[in-house]
Amino acid sequence: MTVEAVLWDMDGTLLDSEKLWDIPLAEFVEKLGGTLSAGTRRSLVGSSVPRTMALLFGEAGLVPTPEDVADGAAWISRRTEEVFRAGLPWRPGARDALRAVRASGVPMALVTSTERTLTEVALDTLGRDLFDVVVCGDEVGGRNKPLPEPYLEAARLLGVDPTRCVAVEDSPTGVAAAVAAGCTVLVVPCEVPVDTGERRVFRESLTGVDLAALAALLD
């Protein structure tokens, strides 16, 4: 089968940014009077904003009002932007893999749970010219990963069949979303393990990944 498009996750897949998220998330819980546990932090990998905020307030034993959630999310966004602007490291092989697939001429999308404001900061590192479409977590009507909507929206915008797309992901949440959308998934785990299952192929890094390697996943 021909790969109609390659759909890339961002945090933990292309950029080693999950570790950077540790900073504002831990600081926010401390502001609330709690401590961010390792278990809760792992469960936040790939999480949506509403779920993230509920877990963070829960760490401090608090039940937030909608205003508390909105204010907290805005604080985390501002703090994360500061951290991102200080420098975003690449995941091993990611830069070369992106450019190799781009050079093949196959359409590419960035499909991230991260909000548009922070994604725009990350695109300064990734390169806006590499992606035909960018779908962000705050642009899918609240139907973020692990629901399939972000990947379905990317395929719709590109005019391709999601079952003939390869998604590249690192987290259980993202993999679940891509599989539910019908994509075949190249899984490169980062912070947390990902279970084996249908339409997912595992690799230790993106080193050496090109269109031929991704096309082989559809055979």
Secondary structure, DSSP 8 states (H G I E B T S, - for coil): ----EEEE--BTTTB--HHHHHHHHHHHHHHTT----HHHHHHTTT--HHHHHHHHHHHTT----HHHHHHHHHHHHHHHHHHHHT---B-TTHHHHHHHHHHHT--EEEE-SS-HHHHHHHHHHH-GGG-SEEE-GGGSTT--TTSSHHHHHHHHHHT--GGGEEEEE-SHHHHHHHHHHT-EEEE---SS-----TTEEE-S-STT--HHHHHGGG-
